């Protein structure tokens, strides 16, 4: 069963965790539905596009303006 999960703190540790999840190193039956950092937060009950979110964070410096496409 997939567990909806929030990542509170998408800085050094939170982004590294997601990078490991995307590489398949760290895998669990979780669905990341929300992420927050010092700029704000994003939520999508269907799950976030983690690769796109990481790219957005690296280019903009925060997650608050991230839009799912």
MITIKE-843696 format. One record per atom (N, C-alpha, C): x, y, z. Coordinates in steps of 0.2 Angstrom, whole numbers, plus 5000, padded with zeros to 4 digits. Atoms other than C-alpha are relative to their C-alpha. Example, Ala and Ser with C-alpha at 12.3 -4.5 7.8 and 13.67 -1.06 7.14 Angstrom:
2
500449945000/506249785039/500450065000/499649944999/506849955036/499650055003/
END
This chain:
69
500449945000/500050005000/500450065000/499649945001/500750174995/499750055005/500149954995/500850305009/500150074998/499949935001/500550485006/500550035005/499549974995/502050585013/500250074998/499849935000/502550765016/500850005001/499349984998/504350825016/500050075002/500049944997/504550965028/500750025001/499349985000/506151055024/500349974994/499750035006/506751035006/500650044998/499449975000/508451105009/500549944998/499550055001/510050995009/499849935001/500250074999/509350845017/499449984996/500650025004/507650845009/500149994993/499950015007/508250864991/500549944999/499650065001/509550734994/499649945001/500550064999/508250615000/499649994993/500450015006/507250644984/500549984994/499650025005/508750624973/500249935001/499950074999/509150454981/499349964998/500750045002/507250404978/500050004993/500150005007/507350454960/500549954997/499550045002/508950354958/499949935002/500250074998/508150204966/500449975006/499550024994/509450194980/499550005006/500450004994/508150234993/499250004998/500650015003/506450164989/499549985006/500550024996/504850144999/499450014997/500749995003/503050134996/499750065002/500349944998/502750314998/499950044993/500149955005/502050454987/500150075003/499849934997/502750624990/499450054997/500649965002/501150734990/500150085002/499949934998/501850894998/500850015002/499349984998/503550985001/500050075002/500049934998/503951145010/500850015001/499349984998/505551245012/499850085003/500149934997/505851425018/499650054996/500449955005/504951505003/499349985000/500750025000/503351405006/499949934999/500250075001/502551245001/499649994994/500450025006/501751144987/499649945002/500450064998/500451004988/499649984994/500450035006/499650884975/499849935003/500350064997/498550744982/500249944995/499850055005/499050644966/500749985000/499250015000/500950654970/500350064996/499649955003/502250784965/500449974995/499550025005/503350774949/500750025004/499449994996/504950754960/500650034996/499549985005/506150774945/499950084998/500249935001/505250934940/500150055006/499949954993/505251004958/500750015001/499349994999/507050974960/500350054995/499849955005/507451064944/499850075002/500349944998/506351204949/500350035006/499649984994/507151214966/500750034999/499349985001/508851224959/500150064996/500049945004/508451364946/499750065004/500349954997/507351464957/500250025008/499849994993/507951434975/499549985005/500550024995/506351384982/499449964996/500550055002/504751274980/499350044999/500749975000/503351404982/499750024993/500349985006/503151454964/499949944995/500150065005/503151274957/499349984998/500750025003/501751224946/500149934997/500050075003/501351044941/499750014993/500349995007/501051034922/499749934997/
END
